[in-house]
Amino acid sequence: MAVGKYSRVDGRRSLNCCSTTSLVVFVAFCLVGVWMLMSTVVPIQNQDSSSEETVNEVKRQTTTDKDSKQFEDSSGELPETVIKRDDNGNDLQSESHLDIKNAQNVAEDVSVNTTEEKQEELVSKEESEVKTEPESENGVEGNQQEKLVEEKSDEKLETEEQTKTQAENDGDGKTNDHEASSGDGESNSEAGNASDFQEGEKKLEGDETSDGIKQEDEVTIQTEKGNVEKYQDINSEESDSNNIESQETTAENEQGSTEVVELQNEKETQQSSLSEHKSGHEWKWKLCDVTAGPDYIPCLDNWGSIRKLPSTMHYEHRERHCPDEAPTCLVPLPEGYKRSIQWPTSREKIWYHNVPHTKLAVVKGHQNWVKVTGEYLTFPGGGTQFKNGALHYIDFIQKSLPDIAWGKRSRVILDVGCGVASFGGFLFDRDVLAMSFAPKDEHEAQVQFALERGIPAISAVMGTKRLPFPSSVYDLVHCARCRVPWHIEGGKLLLELNRVLRPGGYFVWSATPVYQKLPEDVGIWKAMSKLTKSMCWDLLVIKKDRLNGVAAAIYRKPSTNECYNERARNDPPLCSESDDPNTSWNVSLEACMHKVPEDVLNRGSQWPPKWPLRLEKPPYWLKSQLDVDGKSAPEDFISDYKHWKKVVSETYLNGMGINWSSVRNVMDMRAVYGGFAAALKDLKVWVMNVVPVDSRDTLPIIFERGLTGIYHDWCESFSTYPRTYDLLHADHLFSVLKKRCNLVAVIAEVDRILRPEGKLIIWDNAETLNEVESMAKSLQWDIRFTYSKDNEGLLCIQKTFWRPAEKETILSAIA
């Protein structure tokens, strides 16, 4: 193009020449000029070719890095918070967990250095650009180049605007209608970009919006921005290595064009990788085809085992009956499922389509349990015994016995037969943490309503097994017409409450036998009076609530053995000394009582300090516990608490892009002392602290702190409905579980419990994290955060709305 232009110019000049010699000389000069121009143009073309080769080489290198292990050591010093202990108290790492603050500093240093290198490269390109421009008095070529730059700039702006618009649309109002379509790989495609773990830096998407507020709706936009910045660094290095010389504006726009192309190629590569995961035999996910549908709880919906039960008179059919092999299928979403309403609004209303059950509204609507209001299910705060609202009823109990002292002396309570758990939901206003439970029975979805509202609850029944709690841990037990026959069969069920009730704790019973004079009620009252007296419970007060037309009887468990020793008859009998009261997982009920500990060094001999002092202070009886890895138990307790406060404040709250205002229901899948839950005290969340049955028994310590928890075996499904937790936390759990459990089934259970857009935070070794990340990608989850050092790491992933199309029929779950 340049040759033709100058030929035309020289041709016009030749018409004015009269001398043949002059014409020959002039043509010679023209040929020399053409040769010079060609020598100037050709190197530029070669440079462009070299640039393309370099780009391809970098892209190949990027793909190779991406396919390599994600959890290799990152640069920077190992933070001091990387260590947790195993179940025997031995260190799993050198001292403590990763302090991500150091990692953040490393990332900032890398960012600064990269910026300085970019500036130096840009100056070098500007200087060399001047040298390589063809020397021409005619400005036509330069103008055409500027015009081309403007066209590329316009194209880039249009592409960026389209990308931004698409990202914003994808971030809005996610519902099952458009997010849960089968085979949708979009969410994990972007998540894959976030999972590329590079030396010395962490990947973080959805951190903050432009005004500094963290919004999870904008995760997609932040991911795109992070990828663009990453590819800017790559292209800047390409320019430096190949000495591509152009003007500043041209370089910036060509770089932007390359970014868009490479970003698209990267997405295609990730989608291809995702397809390979999905087609893999081991992680080929399917939907659970079961009778319970979206409400499937494997250990409570095992109809194959339930049909074989010889009897159901003791509610055996409501107890746990886990399948021989834990399912690996995924539970479907209800049609029209939406992101759950945030607390505290959720206490008053939830989306109807999230829990599409109306039977309770029909049966219990007149008692203000729940009502259907348009697209919502609303909860007026009532119950069978408190139709005029839970707060009035709560205050009525306090006035009946001021020593109960809600939120001070009485901090952790158990609500039996909770209904929709309005009692426990409004006790949060009094700084009380209530664990509510009810069976999965004809009162459909009552516990699911509670959890969707953001209230602690589990599906359980008082049948033939002990409750999954230690002995002497609840400050108060409440039963408001809970339909439990306490008085039958030697009081076996009431004796189970006696086991979990703290010495000196209260039992509040507001049922019809307390205040009605019907023959049946009178008979039950007489039987209960005889039973409670033989158990040495003191009847402190019977009070009438005139507004609700009910009454409550309040009992107190003895704090010494004096009454037990003075009984004329040993009925109910004392349990044998070999019977450990804290052993409760799959242990059958017995109609006996355990003695009250009286030694001042034993747990249960003293009442805990008032809340919130009990949260931070090591229990008095912890001094008698064995040392843990060279530390005394109280020292280990304090160290654990400091550790988790540091991790939560410096990493979880500020470094992971989690919008904590959308988090309500939290589970620590392997709690030790409850330090993680204690560190979240000032947030509007509650934490279910799970102590695995094969771990050290630290659950009594958790209750002593004023927190709540439960025993569980993670090789089985948890006794909760699907989609009930916003955040799961697993500290060195999966590496232990995979030695005896099917890890794929465990991840399927995590998917069942976690709400769409919920988070899973994992600390574990690199091998285990790689396995979990690969499975998460095959589930099309978003990889939000990764960090690794010395074969230990941290991973944060987010569940999406994706569900597979193919189904798997679970025969044992077909009614």
C-alpha positions in Angstrom: 0.0 0.0 0.0 2.8 2.4 0.8 4.7 1.5 -2.4 1.7 2.2 -4.6 1.1 5.6 -2.9 4.5 6.9 -3.5 4.6 5.6 -7.1 1.6 7.7 -7.9 3.2 10.8 -6.3 6.4 10.3 -8.2 4.5 9.6 -11.5 2.9 13.1 -11.2 6.3 14.7 -10.7 7.8 12.9 -13.8 5.4 14.7 -16.2 7.1 18.0 -15.5 10.6 16.7 -16.4 12.0 17.6 -19.9 15.3 15.9 -19.8 15.6 12.2 -20.3 18.6 12.1 -18.1 16.7 13.8 -15.4 13.9 11.3 -15.8 16.3 8.3 -15.5 18.0 9.8 -12.4 14.6 10.5 -10.9 13.3 6.9 -11.6 16.5 5.6 -10.0 15.9 7.6 -7.0 12.3 6.4 -6.9 13.5 2.7 -7.0 15.8 3.4 -4.2 13.0 5.0 -2.3 10.7 2.1 -2.9 13.4 -0.3 -1.7 13.8 1.8 1.5 10.1 1.8 2.1 9.9 -2.0 1.6 12.7 -2.5 4.0 10.8 -0.3 6.5 7.5 -2.1 6.2 8.6 -5.7 6.2 10.2 -5.7 9.7 6.9 -4.3 11.1 5.0 -7.2 9.5 7.6 -9.7 11.0 7.1 -8.1 14.3 3.4 -8.5 14.2 3.9 -12.2 13.3 6.3 -12.6 16.2 3.8 -10.9 18.5 1.1 -13.3 17.4 3.4 -16.2 18.1 4.3 -14.8 21.5 0.6 -14.4 22.3 -0.1 -18.0 21.3 2.9 -19.2 23.4 1.6 -17.3 26.4 -1.9 -18.7 25.9 -0.4 -22.2 25.7 1.5 -21.6 28.9 -1.6 -20.2 30.6 -3.5 -23.3 29.7 -0.7 -25.5 30.9 -0.6 -23.7 34.2 -4.4 -23.9 34.5 -4.4 -27.6 34.1 -1.7 -28.1 36.6 -2.3 -28.5 40.3 -4.2 -25.6 41.8 -2.8 -25.8 45.3 0.9 -25.5 44.8 2.9 -23.4 47.3 2.4 -19.7 46.8 5.1 -17.2 47.5 5.4 -15.3 50.7 6.0 -16.3 54.3 3.8 -18.9 55.9 1.4 -17.0 58.2 1.2 -17.9 61.8 -2.4 -19.0 61.8 -2.1 -22.2 59.7 -2.4 -25.0 62.2 -5.2 -27.0 63.7 -5.0 -30.2 65.6 -6.2 -33.7 64.8 -8.7 -35.5 67.0 -6.0 -36.7 69.3 -4.7 -33.2 69.9 -1.7 -33.5 67.6 -0.7 -30.7 65.2 -1.8 -31.1 61.7 0.6 -28.4 60.6 3.4 -26.5 62.3 1.5 -24.0 64.4 -1.9 -22.6 63.2 -4.0 -21.7 60.2 -3.0 -19.4 57.3 -3.0 -15.7 58.1 -4.3 -14.4 54.8 -3.2 -10.9 55.7 0.3 -11.9 54.7 -1.0 -13.3 51.5 -2.8 -10.1 50.8 0.4 -8.1 51.4 2.2 -10.4 48.9 -0.5 -9.8 46.4 -0.3 -6.1 46.8 3.5 -6.1 46.4 3.2 -8.1 43.2 0.5 -5.7 41.9 2.8 -2.7 42.6 5.7 -4.3 40.9 3.7 -5.2 37.9 2.3 -1.7 37.6 5.8 -0.2 37.7 7.0 -2.7 35.0 4.0 -1.7 32.9 4.9 1.9 33.1 8.5 1.3 32.1 7.4 -0.9 29.2 5.1 1.8 28.0 7.8 4.5 28.0 10.2 2.2 26.2 7.5 1.5 23.6 6.9 5.3 23.1 10.6 5.9 22.5 11.1 3.1 20.1 7.9 4.0 18.2 9.4 7.3 17.2 12.4 5.5 15.8 10.4 3.0 13.7 8.0 5.5 12.0 8.7 5.8 8.3 10.1 9.2 7.4 7.5 10.8 5.2 6.5 14.3 4.6 3.1 13.1 3.5 0.7 12.5 6.5 -1.7 10.3 4.7 -0.4 7.0 6.2 -0.3 8.4 9.7 -3.9 9.7 9.4 -5.0 6.2 8.2 -3.3 4.6 11.2 -5.1 7.0 13.5 -8.4 6.3 11.9 -7.7 2.5 12.3 -6.9 3.1 16.0 -10.2 5.0 16.5 -12.2 2.1 14.8 -10.5 -0.4 17.1 -11.2 1.8 20.1 -14.8 2.0 19.2 -15.0 -1.8 18.7 -13.4 -2.3 22.1 -15.8 0.0 23.9 -18.8 -1.7 22.3 -17.4 -5.1 23.4 -16.8 -3.9 26.9 -20.3 -2.4 27.1 -21.8 -5.6 25.9 -19.8 -7.7 28.3 -20.7 -5.4 31.2 -24.4 -5.4 30.3 -24.5 -9.2 30.1 -22.7 -9.5 33.4 -25.2 -7.2 35.1 -28.1 -9.1 33.6 -26.7 -12.4 34.8 -26.3 -11.0 38.4 -29.9 -10.0 38.8 -32.6 -11.9 40.6 -31.5 -15.5 40.2 -34.4 -17.9 40.4 -34.8 -21.5 39.5 -36.6 -20.6 36.3 -33.5 -19.4 34.6 -30.6 -20.5 36.7 -31.4 -24.1 37.3 -31.6 -25.2 33.7 -29.9 -28.4 33.0 -26.4 -28.4 31.4 -25.8 -24.7 32.2 -22.1 -24.3 32.3 -21.9 -20.5 32.5 -21.4 -20.0 36.2 -18.5 -22.5 36.5 -16.9 -21.1 33.3 -16.3 -17.9 35.1 -15.5 -19.7 38.3 -12.7 -21.5 36.5 -11.0 -18.2 35.8 -11.0 -17.5 39.5 -9.4 -20.8 40.3 -6.1 -20.2 38.5 -3.7 -20.2 41.5 -0.5 -18.3 40.7 2.6 -17.7 42.7 2.2 -15.2 45.5 -1.3 -14.0 44.9 -4.9 -15.1 45.6 -8.0 -14.9 43.4 -10.9 -13.0 44.7 -14.1 -12.2 42.9 -17.1 -10.2 43.9 -15.2 -8.4 46.6 -16.6 -4.8 46.6 -18.7 -2.6 44.5 -17.7 0.9 43.4 -19.0 2.4 46.6 -17.1 0.0 48.8 -20.1 -2.2 49.7 -19.7 -5.9 49.1 -22.5 -7.2 46.8 -22.7 -10.8 45.7 -25.0 -9.9 42.8 -21.9 -8.4 41.1 -19.6 -11.4 41.4 -19.7 -11.9 37.7 -18.7 -8.4 36.9 -15.8 -8.5 39.3 -14.7 -11.8 37.8 -14.6 -10.2 34.4 -12.6 -7.3 35.7 -10.1 -9.6 37.4 -9.6 -11.6 34.2 -9.0 -8.4 32.2 -6.4 -7.2 34.7 -4.7 -10.6 34.5 -4.5 -10.6 30.8 -3.2 -7.0 30.8 -0.2 -8.3 32.8 0.3 -11.0 30.2 0.1 -8.8 27.2 2.4 -6.2 28.8 5.0 -8.9 29.2 4.5 -9.9 25.6 5.1 -6.4 24.4 8.3 -6.1 26.4 9.8 -9.4 25.2 9.1 -8.6 21.5 9.8 -4.8 21.4 6.6 -4.1 19.6 6.9 -0.4 18.8 3.8 1.7 18.4 2.3 4.9 19.7 0.8 4.9 23.2 -2.8 5.0 22.0 -2.3 2.3 19.5 -0.6 0.0 22.0 -3.3 0.4 24.6 -6.1 -0.3 22.1 -4.4 -3.3 20.5 -3.7 -4.6 24.0 -7.4 -4.3 24.8 -8.4 -6.1 21.6 -6.0 -8.9 22.5 -7.5 -9.1 26.0 -11.0 -9.6 24.7 -9.8 -12.3 22.2 -7.8 -14.2 24.9 -10.6 -13.9 27.4 -13.0 -15.5 25.0 -10.5 -18.3 24.2 -9.9 -18.8 27.9 -13.6 -19.2 28.5 -13.8 -21.7 25.7 -10.9 -23.7 27.2 -12.6 -23.8 30.6 -16.0 -24.8 29.1 -14.2 -27.6 27.3 -12.5 -28.6 30.6 -15.9 -28.5 32.3 -17.4 -30.8 29.8 -14.6 -33.3 30.5 -15.4 -33.2 34.2 -19.1 -33.6 33.5 -18.5 -36.6 31.2 -16.2 -38.3 33.7 -17.6 -41.5 35.2 -16.7 -40.7 38.8 -18.4 -37.3 38.9 -21.3 -37.7 36.6 -24.0 -36.0 38.7 -27.7 -36.9 38.5 -30.9 -35.7 40.1 -32.4 -37.7 42.9 -35.6 -39.3 41.7 -37.4 -39.9 45.1 -40.8 -39.6 46.6 -39.8 -36.6 48.8 -38.6 -34.7 45.7 -37.0 -31.4 46.7 -37.5 -32.2 50.4 -35.4 -35.4 50.4 -33.6 -36.3 53.7 -31.8 -39.6 53.0 -31.8 -40.9 56.6 -35.4 -39.9 57.2 -36.9 -40.9 53.9 -35.5 -44.4 53.7 -38.8 -46.1 53.0 -37.1 -49.4 52.3 -36.0 -49.6 55.9 -39.2 -48.0 57.3 -41.4 -50.6 55.7 -39.4 -53.4 57.5 -39.9 -52.0 61.0 -41.6 -54.4 63.3 -43.4 -51.6 65.1 -43.9 -47.8 64.9 -45.6 -47.3 68.3 -42.5 -45.6 69.7 -42.1 -43.4 66.6 -39.5 -45.6 65.1 -40.6 -44.5 61.7 -39.6 -40.9 62.5 -36.1 -41.8 63.6 -33.0 -42.0 61.4 -32.7 -45.0 59.1 -29.8 -44.3 56.8 -29.3 -46.2 53.5 -26.5 -48.7 53.3 -24.7 -46.5 50.8 -25.0 -42.7 51.1 -26.6 -41.3 47.9 -24.4 -39.3 45.4 -27.3 -37.7 43.5 -28.3 -34.1 43.8 -31.7 -33.0 45.2 -33.8 -30.9 42.8 -34.9 -27.4 43.5 -38.6 -26.6 44.0 -40.1 -24.9 40.9 -39.8 -21.1 41.2 -37.2 -21.3 44.0 -35.6 -17.9 44.8 -32.8 -16.6 47.0 -34.0 -16.7 50.6 -35.2 -13.5 52.2 -32.7 -12.0 54.6 -32.9 -12.0 58.4 -34.7 -10.4 60.3 -37.4 -10.0 57.6 -37.4 -13.8 57.1 -38.7 -14.3 60.6 -42.0 -12.7 59.5 -42.2 -14.0 55.9 -40.6 -16.3 53.4 -41.1 -17.1 49.7 -43.9 -19.6 49.2 -42.2 -21.3 46.3 -39.1 -22.1 48.5 -41.2 -24.2 50.9 -44.4 -24.8 48.9 -46.5 -26.4 51.6 -49.9 -25.0 52.8 -51.2 -27.8 55.1 -50.0 -26.1 58.2 -51.6 -22.8 57.1 -55.0 -24.6 56.9 -54.7 -26.7 60.1 -52.9 -24.1 62.3 -53.8 -20.8 60.7 -56.2 -20.0 63.4 -53.4 -20.3 66.0 -51.3 -17.8 64.0 -48.6 -20.4 63.1 -48.4 -19.6 59.4 -50.6 -18.0 56.7 -50.5 -17.8 52.9 -50.2 -14.2 51.8 -49.8 -13.9 48.0 -46.3 -15.1 47.0 -45.3 -15.3 50.7 -45.8 -17.5 53.7 -46.2 -15.2 56.6 -45.7 -16.0 60.3 -47.6 -13.8 62.8 -45.4 -15.1 65.6 -48.1 -17.3 67.2 -48.2 -20.9 68.4 -50.6 -23.3 69.9 -50.1 -21.9 73.4 -49.3 -18.3 72.4 -51.8 -17.2 69.7 -51.2 -13.6 70.6 -47.5 -13.7 69.9 -44.3 -15.3 71.1 -42.9 -12.2 72.8 -45.8 -11.9 75.2 -45.5 -15.6 76.0 -41.7 -15.2 76.6 -42.2 -12.3 79.0 -45.0 -14.3 80.7 -42.5 -17.1 81.5 -40.0 -14.6 82.8 -42.5 -12.9 85.1 -43.7 -16.3 86.3 -40.1 -17.1 87.5 -37.7 -14.2 87.4 -34.7 -16.5 88.2 -35.0 -17.8 84.6 -33.3 -14.5 83.5 -33.5 -14.8 79.7 -30.2 -14.1 78.1 -28.2 -14.0 81.3 -28.7 -17.2 83.3 -30.7 -19.0 80.7 -28.8 -18.7 77.5 -28.9 -22.1 75.7 -32.3 -23.9 75.6 -34.0 -26.8 74.0 -37.5 -26.4 72.5 -39.3 -29.8 72.1 -42.0 -30.1 69.4 -41.3 -26.6 68.2 -43.8 -26.3 65.4 -42.5 -23.5 63.1 -40.2 -22.3 65.9 -41.6 -18.9 66.5 -40.7 -19.3 70.2 -37.1 -19.8 69.4 -37.2 -17.1 66.7 -38.3 -14.4 69.1 -36.0 -15.5 71.9 -33.1 -14.0 69.8 -34.6 -10.6 71.0 -33.7 -11.8 74.6 -30.2 -13.0 73.7 -31.3 -16.6 74.0 -30.2 -19.4 71.6 -32.8 -22.0 71.3 -32.4 -25.4 69.5 -35.8 -26.4 68.2 -36.7 -29.8 67.0 -39.7 -31.7 65.7 -40.2 -34.8 63.6 -40.8 -35.0 59.9 -44.4 -36.0 60.3 -47.9 -35.0 59.2 -47.2 -31.4 60.2 -45.4 -31.1 56.9 -42.2 -29.0 56.7 -42.5 -27.4 60.2 -38.7 -27.6 60.7 -38.1 -26.5 57.1 -40.2 -23.4 57.8 -38.1 -22.7 60.8 -34.8 -23.0 59.0 -36.0 -21.0 56.0 -36.9 -18.3 58.5 -33.4 -18.3 59.9 -34.2 -20.1 63.2 -32.0 -23.0 64.5 -33.8 -26.4 64.2 -33.3 -30.0 63.3 -35.6 -32.9 62.4 -35.7 -35.3 65.3 -38.1 -37.2 67.5 -38.2 -38.5 71.0 -38.6 -42.1 70.2 -36.3 -45.0 71.1 -32.9 -43.3 70.9 -31.1 -40.6 72.9 -31.0 -37.1 71.5 -27.6 -36.3 69.8 -26.5 -34.0 72.6 -24.2 -34.5 75.7 -25.6 -34.6 79.2 -26.2 -31.6 81.4 -25.8 -28.9 78.7 -29.2 -27.1 78.4 -30.0 -24.3 80.8 -33.8 -24.8 80.1 -36.1 -27.2 78.3 -39.4 -26.0 76.9 -42.5 -27.9 75.8 -45.6 -26.0 74.8 -48.2 -28.7 74.1 -45.5 -30.7 72.3 -47.6 -33.9 72.2 -45.0 -36.0 73.9 -46.3 -38.7 76.4 -43.8 -37.9 79.1 -45.5 -40.0 81.8 -45.7 -43.4 80.0 -43.3 -46.4 80.3 -41.6 -45.3 83.5 -41.1 -41.8 82.2 -38.4 -42.9 79.7 -38.8 -39.8 77.6 -38.8 -37.3 80.5 -35.7 -39.0 81.8 -34.0 -38.2 78.5 -34.8 -34.6 79.1 -33.4 -35.0 82.6 -30.1 -36.3 81.0 -29.6 -33.2 78.8 -30.8 -30.7 81.3 -28.1 -28.9 83.4 -28.3 -29.6 87.2 -30.4 -26.7 88.5 -31.9 -26.1 85.1 -35.6 -25.6 84.4 -38.3 -27.5 82.6 -41.2 -25.3 81.3 -44.3 -27.2 80.5 -47.4 -25.4 79.2 -49.8 -28.1 78.1 -53.5 -28.8 78.7 -52.9 -31.1 81.7 -51.5 -28.1 83.5 -54.7 -26.1 83.4 -57.6 -28.1 82.0 -59.9 -30.3 84.0 -60.9 -32.9 81.4 -60.6 -36.5 82.6 -57.7 -37.3 80.3 -55.8 -34.1 81.3 -56.4 -34.8 85.0 -55.1 -38.3 84.7 -51.9 -37.1 82.9 -51.3 -34.4 85.5 -51.5 -36.9 88.3 -49.1 -39.2 86.5 -46.7 -36.4 85.8 -46.8 -35.1 89.4 -45.9 -38.6 90.7 -43.1 -39.0 88.1 -41.5 -35.6 88.6 -41.5 -36.1 92.4 -39.8 -39.4 92.1 -37.2 -37.7 89.8 -36.6 -35.2 92.6 -37.7 -32.3 90.4 -39.1 -29.3 92.3 -42.3 -27.8 91.0 -41.6 -24.1 91.5 -44.6 -22.4 90.1 -47.8 -22.8 88.1 -48.9 -19.5 86.5 -51.9 -18.6 84.3 -51.5 -16.5 81.1 -54.9 -14.8 81.0 -54.3 -13.3 77.5 -53.7 -16.7 75.8 -55.9 -18.7 78.2 -53.1 -21.1 79.1 -50.9 -21.9 82.1 -47.3 -23.1 82.6 -45.7 -25.3 85.2 -42.0 -24.7 85.8 -39.8 -27.4 87.3 -36.2 -27.4 88.5 -33.8 -30.3 88.3 -31.8 -30.9 91.5 -28.2 -29.7 91.7 -27.2 -32.3 94.4 -27.7 -36.0 95.0 -29.3 -35.5 98.4 -32.8 -36.2 97.2 -31.7 -39.3 95.2 -30.1 -40.8 98.3 -33.2 -40.2 100.4 -35.8 -41.7 98.1 -37.8 -44.5 99.6 -37.9 -46.4 96.3 -35.2 -46.5 93.7 -37.7 -45.7 90.9 -36.8 -44.5 88.4 -33.5 -46.3 89.1 -30.1 -44.7 88.9 -28.1 -45.6 85.8 -25.1 -47.9 86.2 -21.8 -46.3 86.7 -20.6 -47.8 83.4 -23.3 -45.9 81.5 -21.6 -42.8 80.1 -24.3 -40.0 80.0 -22.4 -38.2 77.3 -22.5 -41.1 74.8 -25.6 -40.4 72.8 -25.0 -41.3 69.1 -27.3 -44.3 68.2 -27.7 -45.2 71.9 -31.0 -46.6 73.0 -33.1 -44.9 75.7 -33.2 -46.4 79.2 -35.5 -45.5 82.1 -32.8 -44.4 84.5 -31.2 -41.3 85.9 -27.6 -40.4 86.2 -26.3 -38.9 89.5 -25.5 -35.2 89.6 -21.8 -34.4 89.7 -20.9 -32.8 93.1 -17.1 -32.5 92.9 -16.2 -28.9 92.3 -13.8 -29.9 89.5 -16.5 -31.8 87.6 -18.6 -30.4 84.9 -22.2 -29.7 86.1 -21.3 -29.0 89.7 -21.4 -25.2 89.1 -23.6 -23.0 86.9 -21.7 -21.2 84.0 -20.9 -17.5 84.2 -23.6 -15.2 82.8 -23.7 -14.5 79.1 -21.6 -13.2 77.4 -18.7 -13.8 79.9 -19.1 -17.5 79.5 -18.3 -17.2 75.8 -14.7 -16.1 76.3 -13.8 -17.7 79.7 -12.5 -21.3 79.8 -14.9 -23.5 81.7 -13.9 -24.0 85.3 -13.8 -27.8 84.9 -11.5 -27.6 81.9 -8.5 -27.5 84.3 -9.1 -31.1 85.1 -8.8 -32.1 81.4 -5.6 -33.6 79.9 -3.0 -31.4 78.3 -3.3 -30.9 74.5 0.0 -31.2 72.6 2.0 -29.7 75.4 -0.6 -27.0 76.3 -3.0 -27.1 79.2 -6.6 -27.4 78.0 -7.4 -23.8 79.2 -4.4 -22.5 77.3 -5.4 -24.4 74.2 -9.0 -23.0 74.6 -7.7 -19.4 74.7 -5.3 -20.0 71.8 -8.1 -21.4 69.7 -10.3 -18.5 70.4 -7.6 -15.9 69.5 -6.8 -17.8 66.4 -10.4 -17.8 65.0 -11.0 -14.2 66.0 -7.9 -13.3 63.9 -8.9 -15.4 60.9 -12.5 -14.2 61.0 -11.7 -10.5 61.3 -8.8 -10.4 58.9 -9.9 -12.9 56.3 -13.5 -14.0 56.4 -15.0 -10.6 57.0 -12.8 -8.5 54.8 -10.8 -10.7 52.5 -13.1 -13.2 50.8 -15.8 -11.1 49.2 -18.6 -12.6 51.3 -21.7 -10.4 51.8 -22.3 -11.3 55.5 -25.7 -9.5 55.5 -27.0 -12.3 53.4 -25.6 -15.0 55.7 -27.8 -16.3 58.6 -27.6 -20.0 59.0 -24.0 -21.2 59.5 -22.6 -24.7 60.2 -19.2 -25.5 61.5 -18.9 -29.1 60.2 -15.9 -29.9 62.5 -16.1 -27.6 65.5 -13.5 -28.2 68.3 -14.0 -25.6 71.0 -16.5 -23.5 69.0 -14.0 -20.8 68.4 -15.2 -20.1 64.9 -18.8 -19.6 66.2 -17.6 -17.4 69.1 -15.7 -15.2 66.7 -19.0 -14.5 64.8 -20.8 -13.4 68.0 -21.3 -9.8 66.8 -22.9 -10.8 63.5 -26.6 -11.5 63.0 -25.9 -15.2 62.5 -26.2 -18.5 64.4 -23.9 -21.4 64.1 -24.6 -25.1 64.3 -21.4 -26.6 65.8 -21.0 -30.2 64.7 -18.7 -32.4 66.6 -18.0 -35.6 64.5 -18.6 -38.8 66.4 -15.0 -40.0 65.6 -13.5 -36.8 67.1 -12.6 -35.8 70.6 -15.7 -35.0 72.5 -15.6 -31.2 72.9 -19.3 -30.6 72.5 -19.8 -30.0 76.3 -17.3 -27.1 76.0 -19.3 -25.6 73.2 -22.5 -25.6 75.2 -20.7 -24.3 78.3 -19.7 -21.2 76.2 -23.4 -20.5 75.5 -23.3 -21.9 72.0 -25.2 -24.8 70.5 -24.2 -27.9 68.6 -24.8 -31.6 67.9 -23.0 -34.9 67.4 -23.0 -36.3 63.8 -21.4 -38.9 61.6 -20.6 -37.2 58.2 -20.6 -40.6 56.4 -24.4 -40.2 56.8 -26.8 -37.4 55.9 -27.5 -34.7 58.4 -31.0 -34.4 59.9 -32.0 -31.3 58.1 -34.0 -30.3 55.0 -32.3 -29.4 51.7 -31.2 -25.8 51.2 -31.1 -24.8 54.8 -27.6 -23.3 55.4 -26.0 -20.2 54.0 -22.4 -21.1 54.9 -20.6 -24.3 55.7 -17.2 -24.3 57.4 -15.0 -27.4 57.3 -11.6 -27.3 59.1 -9.5 -30.3 58.2 -12.6 -32.5 57.9 -12.6 -33.9 54.4 -9.1 -35.3 54.6 -10.2 -37.3 57.6 -13.5 -38.4 56.2 -12.2 -39.7 52.9 -10.3 -42.4 54.9 -13.6 -44.1 55.8 -16.4 -42.4 53.7 -17.2 -41.9 50.1 -16.0 -38.3 49.6 -18.3 -37.9 46.6 -21.3 -38.7 48.8 -20.1 -36.2 51.4 -19.9 -33.5 48.7 -23.4 -34.4 47.5 -24.6 -34.0 51.1 -22.9 -30.6 51.3 -24.7 -29.7 48.1 -28.0 -30.9 49.6 -27.6 -28.8 52.8 -26.3 -25.7 51.2 -28.6 -23.1 49.7 -27.9 -21.9 46.1 -25.4 -19.1 46.3 -24.3 -20.5 49.7 -20.6 -20.7 50.5 -18.3 -23.6 51.6 -15.0 -22.6 53.3 -12.5 -25.4 53.6 -9.1 -25.7 55.4 -7.3 -28.8 54.5 -4.2 -30.4 52.8 -3.5 -29.6 49.1 -4.4 -33.1 47.9 -7.9 -33.0 49.5 -8.5 -29.4 48.3 -7.6 -30.4 44.8 -10.2 -33.2 44.9 -12.9 -30.9 46.4 -12.2 -28.2 43.9 -12.4 -30.6 41.0 -15.8 -31.9 42.2 -17.0 -28.3 42.8 -16.1 -27.4 39.2 -18.0 -30.5 38.0 -21.0 -29.2 40.0 -20.5 -25.9 38.2 -19.8 -24.1 41.5 -17.9 -20.8 41.5 -14.3 -20.9 42.9 -14.2 -17.7 45.0 -10.9 -17.9 46.9 -7.8 -20.1 47.0 -4.6 -20.0 49.0 -1.9 -22.6 49.7 1.4 -22.9 51.5 3.4 -25.9 52.7 0.9 -28.4 51.4 -1.9 -26.8 53.4 -4.5 -24.4 52.0 -7.8 -22.6 52.1 -10.6 -22.8 49.6 -13.9 -20.9 49.4 -16.5 -22.0 46.8 -20.0 -20.9 46.1 -22.9 -23.2 45.1 -24.9 -22.1 42.0 -28.4 -22.8 40.9 -27.3 -25.5 38.4 -29.0 -28.9 38.4 -28.3 -31.8 36.1 -30.9 -33.1 33.6 -30.4 -36.8 34.1 -32.2 -38.5 37.0 -31.2 -41.4 39.2 -34.0 -43.4 40.9 -33.2 -44.2 44.6 -35.4 -47.3 45.2 -35.1 -47.1 49.0 -36.6 -43.6 48.9 -39.7 -44.5 46.9 -42.7 -44.7 49.2 
